[in-house]
Amino acid sequence: MKISIISPNANHLQDMRKVLEARSHIVSLFEGGKSRMQWVVEKAAPELLLVDGMCCDPQELNLVEKLTLQHPAISVVLLCAMQTPEFLIHAMRAGVREVLPSPADTAALEAAVERIAQKMAGTQARAPGQVVAFMPCKGGSGATFLATNIAHQLSKERSVLLVDLNLQFGDALSYVSDLRPTSTMADVARDIGRLDASLLAASVAKVSPTFSILPAPEDISRAMDVKADHVDAILHVAQGMYDFVLFDLGPRIDTLAIRVLDRADRIFPVLQPSLPHIRNVTRLMHVFKSLGYQPGKVELLVNRSAGGGEIGLSDMRRSLVGATLTVVPDGGKDVDASINRGVPLAEMARGSALARKLADIAHTLSPRQEAEPGFIGRLFRRA
């Protein structure tokens, strides 16, 4: 690959040259600062531009954004001595592929350049991640609790992204973490024209190395910023990055929900054993039939977290003839504690019947394989 490096530090230039030329890259060096970027691009026509010496001032990224807009085929990597989450987000929105520490760590530099080279060569083809949708049949069904905790169980073996598409009142992140989001669905929608793997990775909240959440907007008024086409674009990128993409939907059928449901491999409507829930899920199943969804795509989760009632499982089976029902046992106080503390249930009550059931559901989505080749490599590649 043809690489140009700009740095105000001559030693940094030589060190990076040695690393990259040892990997058979063609390297040209330019001593100076970010103001030379345009000149270097016009003179050397690189495939990859490394710019050393950036600081954490987002205003410095204006020159970078101008460059990436004019030369979209050139990959830009910044090297920054100090980094903040806000700077990383702004950098990705400016079209930067990666941000590395300065001076460059040899292993990190080699890995970043190799990722970019592979992407340019189109060698990162892989089976797209599975899409799973959770949808409450009525408010208070417990769909968000089940979605987030099943996602957590899946992330023990696979890489998982959960997208909170309950845009007005979504709070999925708070169920499993005390993180404060630096970006939301609305922010990604605003920059949808720049969306790629780097921007999506910078926009999500990382609950763990293999479990990320793209939160709903914190400002309810911004929910209208998200369109169905945005969902398509996010899903297209996410399926190339994660083994599973889960959606926590709101309790209504609209264009956004239908766009997800159409693309979903599995749909889990969540209900409780009550007459209003049964009425709603009956209507929902009629909608699914009219949309042409096969019965095997839909599995009802009967969430008994609110306790028992007059309506039993046999009554529900009679009312929902032909539907696949999976009963989720009552979690009692463990569920309340998990939600209130923002900690996954499996980390608080691993041996509970509910935690075991959630693990079983995750296992049906992603059966364990004793000798699956390449899992560790995929894990680090997608985390």
Helices and strands as residue ranges (DSSP letters): E 2-7, H 10-21, E 26-31, G 34-36, H 37-44, E 48-54, G 58-60, H 61-70, E 75-80, H 85-93, E 98-101, H 106-121, E 130-136, H 143-154, E 160-165, H 172-176, H 185-190, G 192-194, H 197-203, E 205-208, E 211-214, G 220-225, H 228-239, E 244-249, H 255-263, E 266-271, H 275-290, G 295-297, E 300-303, H 313-319, E 325-328, H 332-341, H 345-348, H 353-365, H 375-382
